[in-house]
Amino acid sequence: MEPIRVATWNVGWTSSGSRHFAKSRALIEETRADLLVLTETTLSMVPAGGYLVKGGPDWGYETTPERRKVMLWSRWPATDVSNEIVEPGGRHVCATVESPIGGLRFHAVCVPWSQAHVSGGRENRRVWEDHHGFLVELRELLRREAAESRTSGLPLIVAGDINQREQPKPYGSHKVRKLWAETLEEARISLGTDPEMIDQIAVGHGLAASDSRIYPPEKMSDHHAVSCLVTPA
């Protein structure tokens, strides 16, 4: 059974009018992803063909119609799509994908950064408040899906912009890093990509990750793209 490649990248709102557009599209092609999460993205960055599911259009800031905080592109049909995390909204989408290695429950995320709605947007949050609130909602969602017959038997993948890390220099408050670690442990998922990156891919029980890769954005974005191969454990 051939493995599938999962990739994620925060492209920093690169659009068809950006000077980095062609290089960014080329890097996305270079990943050769079968399942791809793009965050802070536009429709023009999505690969041709395949199937696309999108996070909601409202995350509390002024925006344009083709922008989304998170999109999941799949080489195979995506069903049972939902945007369960609504506060803070627009930063999550999940779907069931029937891949060659079996059915997968995939959660694509763009976890809020420390200053979300602190000095911009709604300006009614404390530092790291939206980040913590999002992870609480994600943990509760994973708990619900683990108890539901339609999703409980499906291996999990969670991927996207996590906006924190433990190493080499901790980023994020101790409270939010601890919550992310607890969420992973409770859902029986573990990182399949470099823990020094803030764009991450985590795979659940029944799956194994290998061949982790980092793609330097060369100032096309303030994030590195990451990918890994996924197979049944």
Secondary structure, DSSP 8 states (H G I E B T S, - for coil): ---EEEEEEE-TT--TTSTTHHHHHHHHHHHT-SEEEEEEEEGGGS-SSSEEEE--S-SSS---TTEEEEEEEESS-EEEEE----TT-SSEEEEEEEETTEEEEEEEEE---TTTTTSSTT----TTHHHHHHHHHHHHHHHHHHHSTTTTTS-EEEEEE---B-SSS-BS-HHHHHHHHHHHHHHTEEE-S-TTSSEEEEEETTEEEEEEEEE--TTSSSS-EEEEEEEE-
